Amino acid sequence: MSNIPSWSLEKFASETFSSAPVPGGGGVAALCGSVGAALAGMVCNLTAGKKRYAQYEEDIRRITSNAKKIMEELTAQIDRDAENFYPLSQCYSLPSNTEEEKALKEEKMQAALKVAVSAPVEIIRLSYAAIELHGELVDKGSKLAVSDVGCGVLCLKNAMQCAWLNVMINLKSIHDSEYIRSIEAQVKPLLQKGEAMADAIYKNVEEKLAY
């Protein structure tokens, strides 16, 4: 598998546009999340060292560090999602002429589906954490960059929703009901709270930018 994060944006878009199976929705979700986290870092770097925001300097340093980690982890999920999809893509071409072959194919499919779920779940978790950082930056970050806070949470909300769709499409084919409940218990609260938080932050930004 190629190191997708090293591709140019032009190549990423071109490969996504093509019939190649990856990058797909999961990779795009990870990219959106990474860019959203990067915007948190940008706001921090435009705020750090400014006398006007001296009271928040320690918080800004912490947010900068966390935003960088999240950005890097989300970027890594682009490749992870592609790598995790590969075993599932191979399953579709397995023979299914006999009952034995059908059973083996189904067994491998079920295992591969669970592998494919893991990256989108992580994208949701990381994007949620980045939205929380933007929540602090609405008031602690430079007012000159508050619009970037709004843009950041939009990217991260989009990342969460895209990742959730990629979770859903795999869960739909998984027969292990206990596993499905476990994933839903992990993800649904983050998704609901993350969407609500992102909407509230975006509204706050709009109010600060009102003219």
PyMOL commands that place a pseudoatom at each C-alpha (Angstrom):
pseudoatom trace, name=CA, resn=MET, resi=1, chain=A, elem=C, hetatm=0, pos=[0.000, 0.000, 0.000]
pseudoatom trace, name=CA, resn=SER, resi=2, chain=A, elem=C, hetatm=0, pos=[1.322, 3.432, -0.924]
pseudoatom trace, name=CA, resn=ASN, resi=3, chain=A, elem=C, hetatm=0, pos=[1.977, 6.025, 1.751]
pseudoatom trace, name=CA, resn=ILE, resi=4, chain=A, elem=C, hetatm=0, pos=[-1.187, 7.954, 0.944]
pseudoatom trace, name=CA, resn=PRO, resi=5, chain=A, elem=C, hetatm=0, pos=[-0.522, 10.917, 3.292]
pseudoatom trace, name=CA, resn=SER, resi=6, chain=A, elem=C, hetatm=0, pos=[2.617, 11.683, 1.270]
pseudoatom trace, name=CA, resn=TRP, resi=7, chain=A, elem=C, hetatm=0, pos=[0.582, 12.138, -1.919]
pseudoatom trace, name=CA, resn=SER, resi=8, chain=A, elem=C, hetatm=0, pos=[-0.102, 15.581, -3.317]
pseudoatom trace, name=CA, resn=LEU, resi=9, chain=A, elem=C, hetatm=0, pos=[-3.647, 16.858, -2.858]
pseudoatom trace, name=CA, resn=GLU, resi=10, chain=A, elem=C, hetatm=0, pos=[-4.037, 16.607, -6.615]
pseudoatom trace, name=CA, resn=LYS, resi=11, chain=A, elem=C, hetatm=0, pos=[-3.149, 12.901, -6.581]
pseudoatom trace, name=CA, resn=PHE, resi=12, chain=A, elem=C, hetatm=0, pos=[-5.356, 12.223, -3.567]
pseudoatom trace, name=CA, resn=ALA, resi=13, chain=A, elem=C, hetatm=0, pos=[-8.342, 13.801, -5.303]
pseudoatom trace, name=CA, resn=SER, resi=14, chain=A, elem=C, hetatm=0, pos=[-7.544, 12.042, -8.585]
pseudoatom trace, name=CA, resn=GLU, resi=15, chain=A, elem=C, hetatm=0, pos=[-7.234, 8.611, -6.960]
pseudoatom trace, name=CA, resn=THR, resi=16, chain=A, elem=C, hetatm=0, pos=[-10.425, 9.175, -4.980]
pseudoatom trace, name=CA, resn=PHE, resi=17, chain=A, elem=C, hetatm=0, pos=[-12.182, 10.157, -8.212]
pseudoatom trace, name=CA, resn=SER, resi=18, chain=A, elem=C, hetatm=0, pos=[-11.029, 6.945, -9.903]
pseudoatom trace, name=CA, resn=SER, resi=19, chain=A, elem=C, hetatm=0, pos=[-12.417, 3.421, -9.578]
pseudoatom trace, name=CA, resn=ALA, resi=20, chain=A, elem=C, hetatm=0, pos=[-9.641, 2.493, -7.138]
pseudoatom trace, name=CA, resn=PRO, resi=21, chain=A, elem=C, hetatm=0, pos=[-11.133, 1.181, -3.874]
pseudoatom trace, name=CA, resn=VAL, resi=22, chain=A, elem=C, hetatm=0, pos=[-8.945, 3.459, -1.754]
pseudoatom trace, name=CA, resn=PRO, resi=23, chain=A, elem=C, hetatm=0, pos=[-8.823, 6.174, -0.729]
pseudoatom trace, name=CA, resn=GLY, resi=24, chain=A, elem=C, hetatm=0, pos=[-12.563, 6.202, -0.211]
pseudoatom trace, name=CA, resn=GLY, resi=25, chain=A, elem=C, hetatm=0, pos=[-14.947, 7.597, 2.362]
pseudoatom trace, name=CA, resn=GLY, resi=26, chain=A, elem=C, hetatm=0, pos=[-12.833, 6.478, 5.307]
pseudoatom trace, name=CA, resn=GLY, resi=27, chain=A, elem=C, hetatm=0, pos=[-9.674, 8.092, 3.958]
pseudoatom trace, name=CA, resn=VAL, resi=28, chain=A, elem=C, hetatm=0, pos=[-11.559, 11.277, 3.151]
pseudoatom trace, name=CA, resn=ALA, resi=29, chain=A, elem=C, hetatm=0, pos=[-13.001, 11.314, 6.688]
pseudoatom trace, name=CA, resn=ALA, resi=30, chain=A, elem=C, hetatm=0, pos=[-9.510, 11.004, 8.146]
pseudoatom trace, name=CA, resn=LEU, resi=31, chain=A, elem=C, hetatm=0, pos=[-8.193, 13.768, 5.895]
pseudoatom trace, name=CA, resn=CYS, resi=32, chain=A, elem=C, hetatm=0, pos=[-11.033, 16.113, 6.845]
pseudoatom trace, name=CA, resn=GLY, resi=33, chain=A, elem=C, hetatm=0, pos=[-10.411, 15.404, 10.511]
pseudoatom trace, name=CA, resn=SER, resi=34, chain=A, elem=C, hetatm=0, pos=[-6.685, 15.984, 10.170]
pseudoatom trace, name=CA, resn=VAL, resi=35, chain=A, elem=C, hetatm=0, pos=[-7.268, 19.345, 8.492]
pseudoatom trace, name=CA, resn=GLY, resi=36, chain=A, elem=C, hetatm=0, pos=[-9.785, 20.270, 11.199]
pseudoatom trace, name=CA, resn=ALA, resi=37, chain=A, elem=C, hetatm=0, pos=[-7.229, 19.500, 13.902]
pseudoatom trace, name=CA, resn=ALA, resi=38, chain=A, elem=C, hetatm=0, pos=[-4.580, 21.405, 11.946]
pseudoatom trace, name=CA, resn=LEU, resi=39, chain=A, elem=C, hetatm=0, pos=[-6.779, 24.498, 12.052]
pseudoatom trace, name=CA, resn=ALA, resi=40, chain=A, elem=C, hetatm=0, pos=[-6.792, 24.260, 15.852]
pseudoatom trace, name=CA, resn=GLY, resi=41, chain=A, elem=C, hetatm=0, pos=[-2.995, 24.287, 15.717]
pseudoatom trace, name=CA, resn=MET, resi=42, chain=A, elem=C, hetatm=0, pos=[-3.048, 27.281, 13.396]
pseudoatom trace, name=CA, resn=VAL, resi=43, chain=A, elem=C, hetatm=0, pos=[-5.246, 29.256, 15.787]
pseudoatom trace, name=CA, resn=CYS, resi=44, chain=A, elem=C, hetatm=0, pos=[-2.923, 28.356, 18.650]
pseudoatom trace, name=CA, resn=ASN, resi=45, chain=A, elem=C, hetatm=0, pos=[0.161, 29.451, 16.749]
pseudoatom trace, name=CA, resn=LEU, resi=46, chain=A, elem=C, hetatm=0, pos=[-1.484, 32.769, 15.910]
pseudoatom trace, name=CA, resn=THR, resi=47, chain=A, elem=C, hetatm=0, pos=[-2.319, 33.237, 19.603]
pseudoatom trace, name=CA, resn=ALA, resi=48, chain=A, elem=C, hetatm=0, pos=[0.847, 32.075, 21.361]
pseudoatom trace, name=CA, resn=GLY, resi=49, chain=A, elem=C, hetatm=0, pos=[3.056, 34.811, 22.744]
pseudoatom trace, name=CA, resn=LYS, resi=50, chain=A, elem=C, hetatm=0, pos=[0.484, 37.576, 22.278]
pseudoatom trace, name=CA, resn=LYS, resi=51, chain=A, elem=C, hetatm=0, pos=[0.185, 39.851, 25.322]
pseudoatom trace, name=CA, resn=ARG, resi=52, chain=A, elem=C, hetatm=0, pos=[-3.546, 40.145, 24.818]
pseudoatom trace, name=CA, resn=TYR, resi=53, chain=A, elem=C, hetatm=0, pos=[-3.928, 36.407, 25.434]
pseudoatom trace, name=CA, resn=ALA, resi=54, chain=A, elem=C, hetatm=0, pos=[-1.177, 35.973, 28.036]
pseudoatom trace, name=CA, resn=GLN, resi=55, chain=A, elem=C, hetatm=0, pos=[-3.646, 34.574, 30.586]
pseudoatom trace, name=CA, resn=TYR, resi=56, chain=A, elem=C, hetatm=0, pos=[-4.300, 31.647, 28.257]
pseudoatom trace, name=CA, resn=GLU, resi=57, chain=A, elem=C, hetatm=0, pos=[-0.672, 30.945, 27.320]
pseudoatom trace, name=CA, resn=GLU, resi=58, chain=A, elem=C, hetatm=0, pos=[-0.437, 27.707, 29.280]
pseudoatom trace, name=CA, resn=ASP, resi=59, chain=A, elem=C, hetatm=0, pos=[-3.727, 26.485, 27.841]
pseudoatom trace, name=CA, resn=ILE, resi=60, chain=A, elem=C, hetatm=0, pos=[-2.641, 27.414, 24.333]
pseudoatom trace, name=CA, resn=ARG, resi=61, chain=A, elem=C, hetatm=0, pos=[0.568, 25.409, 24.693]
pseudoatom trace, name=CA, resn=ARG, resi=62, chain=A, elem=C, hetatm=0, pos=[-1.439, 22.392, 25.869]
pseudoatom trace, name=CA, resn=ILE, resi=63, chain=A, elem=C, hetatm=0, pos=[-3.966, 22.729, 23.055]
pseudoatom trace, name=CA, resn=THR, resi=64, chain=A, elem=C, hetatm=0, pos=[-1.160, 23.109, 20.504]
pseudoatom trace, name=CA, resn=SER, resi=65, chain=A, elem=C, hetatm=0, pos=[0.464, 19.895, 21.684]
pseudoatom trace, name=CA, resn=ASN, resi=66, chain=A, elem=C, hetatm=0, pos=[-2.810, 17.951, 21.715]
pseudoatom trace, name=CA, resn=ALA, resi=67, chain=A, elem=C, hetatm=0, pos=[-3.914, 19.299, 18.330]
pseudoatom trace, name=CA, resn=LYS, resi=68, chain=A, elem=C, hetatm=0, pos=[-0.619, 18.213, 16.774]
pseudoatom trace, name=CA, resn=LYS, resi=69, chain=A, elem=C, hetatm=0, pos=[-0.952, 14.685, 18.170]
pseudoatom trace, name=CA, resn=ILE, resi=70, chain=A, elem=C, hetatm=0, pos=[-4.534, 14.395, 16.958]
pseudoatom trace, name=CA, resn=MET, resi=71, chain=A, elem=C, hetatm=0, pos=[-3.640, 15.782, 13.532]
pseudoatom trace, name=CA, resn=GLU, resi=72, chain=A, elem=C, hetatm=0, pos=[-0.843, 13.235, 13.155]
pseudoatom trace, name=CA, resn=GLU, resi=73, chain=A, elem=C, hetatm=0, pos=[-3.005, 10.361, 14.378]
pseudoatom trace, name=CA, resn=LEU, resi=74, chain=A, elem=C, hetatm=0, pos=[-5.827, 11.281, 12.011]
pseudoatom trace, name=CA, resn=THR, resi=75, chain=A, elem=C, hetatm=0, pos=[-3.382, 11.527, 9.127]
pseudoatom trace, name=CA, resn=ALA, resi=76, chain=A, elem=C, hetatm=0, pos=[-2.151, 8.036, 10.003]
pseudoatom trace, name=CA, resn=GLN, resi=77, chain=A, elem=C, hetatm=0, pos=[-5.729, 6.754, 9.799]
pseudoatom trace, name=CA, resn=ILE, resi=78, chain=A, elem=C, hetatm=0, pos=[-5.754, 7.473, 6.052]
pseudoatom trace, name=CA, resn=ASP, resi=79, chain=A, elem=C, hetatm=0, pos=[-3.307, 4.625, 5.465]
pseudoatom trace, name=CA, resn=ARG, resi=80, chain=A, elem=C, hetatm=0, pos=[-4.765, 2.504, 8.231]
pseudoatom trace, name=CA, resn=ASP, resi=81, chain=A, elem=C, hetatm=0, pos=[-8.223, 2.674, 6.685]
pseudoatom trace, name=CA, resn=ALA, resi=82, chain=A, elem=C, hetatm=0, pos=[-6.836, 1.670, 3.287]
pseudoatom trace, name=CA, resn=GLU, resi=83, chain=A, elem=C, hetatm=0, pos=[-4.795, -1.185, 4.768]
pseudoatom trace, name=CA, resn=ASN, resi=84, chain=A, elem=C, hetatm=0, pos=[-7.760, -2.437, 6.793]
pseudoatom trace, name=CA, resn=PHE, resi=85, chain=A, elem=C, hetatm=0, pos=[-10.022, -2.443, 3.764]
pseudoatom trace, name=CA, resn=TYR, resi=86, chain=A, elem=C, hetatm=0, pos=[-7.673, -4.643, 1.741]
pseudoatom trace, name=CA, resn=PRO, resi=87, chain=A, elem=C, hetatm=0, pos=[-8.509, -7.970, 3.487]
pseudoatom trace, name=CA, resn=LEU, resi=88, chain=A, elem=C, hetatm=0, pos=[-12.212, -7.271, 2.999]
pseudoatom trace, name=CA, resn=SER, resi=89, chain=A, elem=C, hetatm=0, pos=[-11.735, -6.505, -0.688]
pseudoatom trace, name=CA, resn=GLN, resi=90, chain=A, elem=C, hetatm=0, pos=[-9.937, -9.835, -1.103]
pseudoatom trace, name=CA, resn=CYS, resi=91, chain=A, elem=C, hetatm=0, pos=[-12.827, -11.723, 0.456]
pseudoatom trace, name=CA, resn=TYR, resi=92, chain=A, elem=C, hetatm=0, pos=[-15.216, -10.827, -2.348]
pseudoatom trace, name=CA, resn=SER, resi=93, chain=A, elem=C, hetatm=0, pos=[-13.188, -12.858, -4.852]
pseudoatom trace, name=CA, resn=LEU, resi=94, chain=A, elem=C, hetatm=0, pos=[-13.028, -15.998, -2.731]
pseudoatom trace, name=CA, resn=PRO, resi=95, chain=A, elem=C, hetatm=0, pos=[-14.725, -19.046, -4.292]
pseudoatom trace, name=CA, resn=SER, resi=96, chain=A, elem=C, hetatm=0, pos=[-18.189, -19.977, -3.077]
pseudoatom trace, name=CA, resn=ASN, resi=97, chain=A, elem=C, hetatm=0, pos=[-19.120, -22.960, -5.201]
pseudoatom trace, name=CA, resn=THR, resi=98, chain=A, elem=C, hetatm=0, pos=[-19.491, -25.495, -2.405]
pseudoatom trace, name=CA, resn=GLU, resi=99, chain=A, elem=C, hetatm=0, pos=[-21.026, -25.233, 1.055]
pseudoatom trace, name=CA, resn=GLU, resi=100, chain=A, elem=C, hetatm=0, pos=[-17.553, -25.569, 2.546]
pseudoatom trace, name=CA, resn=GLU, resi=101, chain=A, elem=C, hetatm=0, pos=[-16.230, -22.700, 0.410]
pseudoatom trace, name=CA, resn=LYS, resi=102, chain=A, elem=C, hetatm=0, pos=[-19.244, -20.573, 1.269]
pseudoatom trace, name=CA, resn=ALA, resi=103, chain=A, elem=C, hetatm=0, pos=[-18.703, -21.161, 4.999]
pseudoatom trace, name=CA, resn=LEU, resi=104, chain=A, elem=C, hetatm=0, pos=[-14.998, -20.313, 4.761]
pseudoatom trace, name=CA, resn=LYS, resi=105, chain=A, elem=C, hetatm=0, pos=[-15.737, -17.184, 2.739]
pseudoatom trace, name=CA, resn=GLU, resi=106, chain=A, elem=C, hetatm=0, pos=[-18.326, -16.053, 5.265]
pseudoatom trace, name=CA, resn=GLU, resi=107, chain=A, elem=C, hetatm=0, pos=[-15.944, -16.664, 8.164]
pseudoatom trace, name=CA, resn=LYS, resi=108, chain=A, elem=C, hetatm=0, pos=[-13.224, -14.582, 6.526]
pseudoatom trace, name=CA, resn=MET, resi=109, chain=A, elem=C, hetatm=0, pos=[-15.724, -11.871, 5.574]
pseudoatom trace, name=CA, resn=GLN, resi=110, chain=A, elem=C, hetatm=0, pos=[-16.944, -11.520, 9.136]
pseudoatom trace, name=CA, resn=ALA, resi=111, chain=A, elem=C, hetatm=0, pos=[-13.399, -11.151, 10.454]
pseudoatom trace, name=CA, resn=ALA, resi=112, chain=A, elem=C, hetatm=0, pos=[-12.449, -8.669, 7.713]
pseudoatom trace, name=CA, resn=LEU, resi=113, chain=A, elem=C, hetatm=0, pos=[-15.547, -6.543, 8.316]
pseudoatom trace, name=CA, resn=LYS, resi=114, chain=A, elem=C, hetatm=0, pos=[-14.533, -6.042, 11.946]
pseudoatom trace, name=CA, resn=VAL, resi=115, chain=A, elem=C, hetatm=0, pos=[-11.051, -5.014, 10.864]
pseudoatom trace, name=CA, resn=ALA, resi=116, chain=A, elem=C, hetatm=0, pos=[-12.555, -2.504, 8.422]
pseudoatom trace, name=CA, resn=VAL, resi=117, chain=A, elem=C, hetatm=0, pos=[-14.611, -0.929, 11.217]
pseudoatom trace, name=CA, resn=SER, resi=118, chain=A, elem=C, hetatm=0, pos=[-11.638, -0.087, 13.430]
pseudoatom trace, name=CA, resn=ALA, resi=119, chain=A, elem=C, hetatm=0, pos=[-10.202, 2.923, 11.581]
pseudoatom trace, name=CA, resn=PRO, resi=120, chain=A, elem=C, hetatm=0, pos=[-13.521, 4.803, 11.207]
pseudoatom trace, name=CA, resn=VAL, resi=121, chain=A, elem=C, hetatm=0, pos=[-14.211, 4.249, 14.912]
pseudoatom trace, name=CA, resn=GLU, resi=122, chain=A, elem=C, hetatm=0, pos=[-10.830, 5.776, 15.746]
pseudoatom trace, name=CA, resn=ILE, resi=123, chain=A, elem=C, hetatm=0, pos=[-11.492, 8.687, 13.389]
pseudoatom trace, name=CA, resn=ILE, resi=124, chain=A, elem=C, hetatm=0, pos=[-14.680, 9.462, 15.308]
pseudoatom trace, name=CA, resn=ARG, resi=125, chain=A, elem=C, hetatm=0, pos=[-12.878, 9.338, 18.649]
pseudoatom trace, name=CA, resn=LEU, resi=126, chain=A, elem=C, hetatm=0, pos=[-10.032, 11.569, 17.495]
pseudoatom trace, name=CA, resn=SER, resi=127, chain=A, elem=C, hetatm=0, pos=[-12.311, 14.064, 15.760]
pseudoatom trace, name=CA, resn=TYR, resi=128, chain=A, elem=C, hetatm=0, pos=[-14.415, 14.384, 18.886]
pseudoatom trace, name=CA, resn=ALA, resi=129, chain=A, elem=C, hetatm=0, pos=[-11.299, 15.186, 20.923]
pseudoatom trace, name=CA, resn=ALA, resi=130, chain=A, elem=C, hetatm=0, pos=[-10.298, 17.850, 18.383]
pseudoatom trace, name=CA, resn=ILE, resi=131, chain=A, elem=C, hetatm=0, pos=[-13.753, 19.446, 18.509]
pseudoatom trace, name=CA, resn=GLU, resi=132, chain=A, elem=C, hetatm=0, pos=[-13.285, 19.818, 22.271]
pseudoatom trace, name=CA, resn=LEU, resi=133, chain=A, elem=C, hetatm=0, pos=[-10.043, 21.723, 21.626]
pseudoatom trace, name=CA, resn=HIS, resi=134, chain=A, elem=C, hetatm=0, pos=[-11.822, 24.114, 19.276]
pseudoatom trace, name=CA, resn=GLY, resi=135, chain=A, elem=C, hetatm=0, pos=[-14.409, 24.640, 22.001]
pseudoatom trace, name=CA, resn=GLU, resi=136, chain=A, elem=C, hetatm=0, pos=[-11.683, 26.168, 24.152]
pseudoatom trace, name=CA, resn=LEU, resi=137, chain=A, elem=C, hetatm=0, pos=[-10.242, 28.225, 21.315]
pseudoatom trace, name=CA, resn=VAL, resi=138, chain=A, elem=C, hetatm=0, pos=[-13.478, 30.115, 20.663]
pseudoatom trace, name=CA, resn=ASP, resi=139, chain=A, elem=C, hetatm=0, pos=[-12.655, 32.299, 23.676]
pseudoatom trace, name=CA, resn=LYS, resi=140, chain=A, elem=C, hetatm=0, pos=[-8.970, 31.616, 24.293]
pseudoatom trace, name=CA, resn=GLY, resi=141, chain=A, elem=C, hetatm=0, pos=[-7.721, 31.903, 20.729]
pseudoatom trace, name=CA, resn=SER, resi=142, chain=A, elem=C, hetatm=0, pos=[-6.934, 35.026, 18.745]
pseudoatom trace, name=CA, resn=LYS, resi=143, chain=A, elem=C, hetatm=0, pos=[-10.067, 36.843, 17.643]
pseudoatom trace, name=CA, resn=LEU, resi=144, chain=A, elem=C, hetatm=0, pos=[-8.401, 37.329, 14.272]
pseudoatom trace, name=CA, resn=ALA, resi=145, chain=A, elem=C, hetatm=0, pos=[-8.559, 33.565, 13.744]
pseudoatom trace, name=CA, resn=VAL, resi=146, chain=A, elem=C, hetatm=0, pos=[-11.980, 32.782, 15.220]
pseudoatom trace, name=CA, resn=SER, resi=147, chain=A, elem=C, hetatm=0, pos=[-13.347, 32.019, 11.740]
pseudoatom trace, name=CA, resn=ASP, resi=148, chain=A, elem=C, hetatm=0, pos=[-10.771, 29.216, 11.533]
pseudoatom trace, name=CA, resn=VAL, resi=149, chain=A, elem=C, hetatm=0, pos=[-12.255, 27.721, 14.687]
pseudoatom trace, name=CA, resn=GLY, resi=150, chain=A, elem=C, hetatm=0, pos=[-15.597, 27.564, 12.897]
pseudoatom trace, name=CA, resn=CYS, resi=151, chain=A, elem=C, hetatm=0, pos=[-14.008, 26.034, 9.809]
pseudoatom trace, name=CA, resn=GLY, resi=152, chain=A, elem=C, hetatm=0, pos=[-12.178, 23.521, 11.972]
pseudoatom trace, name=CA, resn=VAL, resi=153, chain=A, elem=C, hetatm=0, pos=[-15.277, 22.208, 13.721]
pseudoatom trace, name=CA, resn=LEU, resi=154, chain=A, elem=C, hetatm=0, pos=[-17.100, 21.927, 10.390]
pseudoatom trace, name=CA, resn=CYS, resi=155, chain=A, elem=C, hetatm=0, pos=[-14.259, 19.729, 9.076]
pseudoatom trace, name=CA, resn=LEU, resi=156, chain=A, elem=C, hetatm=0, pos=[-14.293, 17.632, 12.239]
pseudoatom trace, name=CA, resn=LYS, resi=157, chain=A, elem=C, hetatm=0, pos=[-18.067, 17.234, 12.320]
pseudoatom trace, name=CA, resn=ASN, resi=158, chain=A, elem=C, hetatm=0, pos=[-17.887, 16.149, 8.691]
pseudoatom trace, name=CA, resn=ALA, resi=159, chain=A, elem=C, hetatm=0, pos=[-15.111, 13.698, 9.568]
pseudoatom trace, name=CA, resn=MET, resi=160, chain=A, elem=C, hetatm=0, pos=[-17.197, 12.145, 12.332]
pseudoatom trace, name=CA, resn=GLN, resi=161, chain=A, elem=C, hetatm=0, pos=[-20.274, 11.786, 10.153]
pseudoatom trace, name=CA, resn=CYS, resi=162, chain=A, elem=C, hetatm=0, pos=[-18.330, 10.352, 7.201]
pseudoatom trace, name=CA, resn=ALA, resi=163, chain=A, elem=C, hetatm=0, pos=[-16.574, 7.903, 9.493]
pseudoatom trace, name=CA, resn=TRP, resi=164, chain=A, elem=C, hetatm=0, pos=[-19.882, 6.838, 11.039]
pseudoatom trace, name=CA, resn=LEU, resi=165, chain=A, elem=C, hetatm=0, pos=[-21.295, 6.013, 7.608]
pseudoatom trace, name=CA, resn=ASN, resi=166, chain=A, elem=C, hetatm=0, pos=[-18.252, 3.828, 7.031]
pseudoatom trace, name=CA, resn=VAL, resi=167, chain=A, elem=C, hetatm=0, pos=[-18.901, 2.107, 10.350]
pseudoatom trace, name=CA, resn=MET, resi=168, chain=A, elem=C, hetatm=0, pos=[-22.553, 1.572, 9.482]
pseudoatom trace, name=CA, resn=ILE, resi=169, chain=A, elem=C, hetatm=0, pos=[-21.969, 0.015, 6.079]
pseudoatom trace, name=CA, resn=ASN, resi=170, chain=A, elem=C, hetatm=0, pos=[-19.744, -2.618, 7.675]
pseudoatom trace, name=CA, resn=LEU, resi=171, chain=A, elem=C, hetatm=0, pos=[-21.922, -3.228, 10.731]
pseudoatom trace, name=CA, resn=LYS, resi=172, chain=A, elem=C, hetatm=0, pos=[-24.818, -3.884, 8.383]
pseudoatom trace, name=CA, resn=SER, resi=173, chain=A, elem=C, hetatm=0, pos=[-23.091, -7.060, 7.186]
pseudoatom trace, name=CA, resn=ILE, resi=174, chain=A, elem=C, hetatm=0, pos=[-21.781, -8.244, 10.555]
pseudoatom trace, name=CA, resn=HIS, resi=175, chain=A, elem=C, hetatm=0, pos=[-23.755, -11.027, 12.268]
pseudoatom trace, name=CA, resn=ASP, resi=176, chain=A, elem=C, hetatm=0, pos=[-22.214, -10.646, 15.734]
pseudoatom trace, name=CA, resn=SER, resi=177, chain=A, elem=C, hetatm=0, pos=[-24.894, -8.675, 17.589]
pseudoatom trace, name=CA, resn=GLU, resi=178, chain=A, elem=C, hetatm=0, pos=[-22.786, -8.323, 20.731]
pseudoatom trace, name=CA, resn=TYR, resi=179, chain=A, elem=C, hetatm=0, pos=[-19.970, -6.774, 18.708]
pseudoatom trace, name=CA, resn=ILE, resi=180, chain=A, elem=C, hetatm=0, pos=[-22.414, -4.379, 17.032]
pseudoatom trace, name=CA, resn=ARG, resi=181, chain=A, elem=C, hetatm=0, pos=[-23.791, -3.260, 20.393]
pseudoatom trace, name=CA, resn=SER, resi=182, chain=A, elem=C, hetatm=0, pos=[-20.251, -2.719, 21.679]
pseudoatom trace, name=CA, resn=ILE, resi=183, chain=A, elem=C, hetatm=0, pos=[-19.314, -0.512, 18.714]
pseudoatom trace, name=CA, resn=GLU, resi=184, chain=A, elem=C, hetatm=0, pos=[-22.558, 1.454, 18.957]
pseudoatom trace, name=CA, resn=ALA, resi=185, chain=A, elem=C, hetatm=0, pos=[-21.988, 2.016, 22.673]
pseudoatom trace, name=CA, resn=GLN, resi=186, chain=A, elem=C, hetatm=0, pos=[-18.540, 3.420, 21.931]
pseudoatom trace, name=CA, resn=VAL, resi=187, chain=A, elem=C, hetatm=0, pos=[-19.450, 5.543, 18.959]
pseudoatom trace, name=CA, resn=LYS, resi=188, chain=A, elem=C, hetatm=0, pos=[-23.010, 6.829, 19.162]
pseudoatom trace, name=CA, resn=PRO, resi=189, chain=A, elem=C, hetatm=0, pos=[-22.538, 8.977, 22.307]
pseudoatom trace, name=CA, resn=LEU, resi=190, chain=A, elem=C, hetatm=0, pos=[-19.416, 10.575, 20.822]
pseudoatom trace, name=CA, resn=LEU, resi=191, chain=A, elem=C, hetatm=0, pos=[-21.194, 11.194, 17.542]
pseudoatom trace, name=CA, resn=GLN, resi=192, chain=A, elem=C, hetatm=0, pos=[-24.239, 12.786, 19.142]
pseudoatom trace, name=CA, resn=LYS, resi=193, chain=A, elem=C, hetatm=0, pos=[-22.260, 14.918, 21.590]
pseudoatom trace, name=CA, resn=GLY, resi=194, chain=A, elem=C, hetatm=0, pos=[-19.685, 15.809, 18.954]
pseudoatom trace, name=CA, resn=GLU, resi=195, chain=A, elem=C, hetatm=0, pos=[-22.291, 16.992, 16.451]
pseudoatom trace, name=CA, resn=ALA, resi=196, chain=A, elem=C, hetatm=0, pos=[-24.056, 19.066, 19.112]
pseudoatom trace, name=CA, resn=MET, resi=197, chain=A, elem=C, hetatm=0, pos=[-20.770, 20.543, 20.327]
pseudoatom trace, name=CA, resn=ALA, resi=198, chain=A, elem=C, hetatm=0, pos=[-19.647, 21.397, 16.800]
pseudoatom trace, name=CA, resn=ASP, resi=199, chain=A, elem=C, hetatm=0, pos=[-22.982, 23.077, 16.052]
pseudoatom trace, name=CA, resn=ALA, resi=200, chain=A, elem=C, hetatm=0, pos=[-22.789, 25.120, 19.260]
pseudoatom trace, name=CA, resn=ILE, resi=201, chain=A, elem=C, hetatm=0, pos=[-19.206, 26.197, 18.543]
pseudoatom trace, name=CA, resn=TYR, resi=202, chain=A, elem=C, hetatm=0, pos=[-20.082, 27.141, 14.975]
pseudoatom trace, name=CA, resn=LYS, resi=203, chain=A, elem=C, hetatm=0, pos=[-23.042, 29.215, 16.190]
pseudoatom trace, name=CA, resn=ASN, resi=204, chain=A, elem=C, hetatm=0, pos=[-20.797, 30.923, 18.745]
pseudoatom trace, name=CA, resn=VAL, resi=205, chain=A, elem=C, hetatm=0, pos=[-18.307, 31.771, 16.007]
pseudoatom trace, name=CA, resn=GLU, resi=206, chain=A, elem=C, hetatm=0, pos=[-21.070, 33.172, 13.816]
pseudoatom trace, name=CA, resn=GLU, resi=207, chain=A, elem=C, hetatm=0, pos=[-22.230, 35.386, 16.670]
pseudoatom trace, name=CA, resn=LYS, resi=208, chain=A, elem=C, hetatm=0, pos=[-18.695, 36.670, 17.246]
pseudoatom trace, name=CA, resn=LEU, resi=209, chain=A, elem=C, hetatm=0, pos=[-18.364, 37.475, 13.538]
pseudoatom trace, name=CA, resn=ALA, resi=210, chain=A, elem=C, hetatm=0, pos=[-21.783, 39.159, 13.243]
pseudoatom trace, name=CA, resn=TYR, resi=211, chain=A, elem=C, hetatm=0, pos=[-21.658, 42.607, 11.636]
for i in range(1, 211): cmd.bond("trace and resi %d" % i, "trace and resi %d" % (i + 1))
show_as sticks, trace
zoom trace
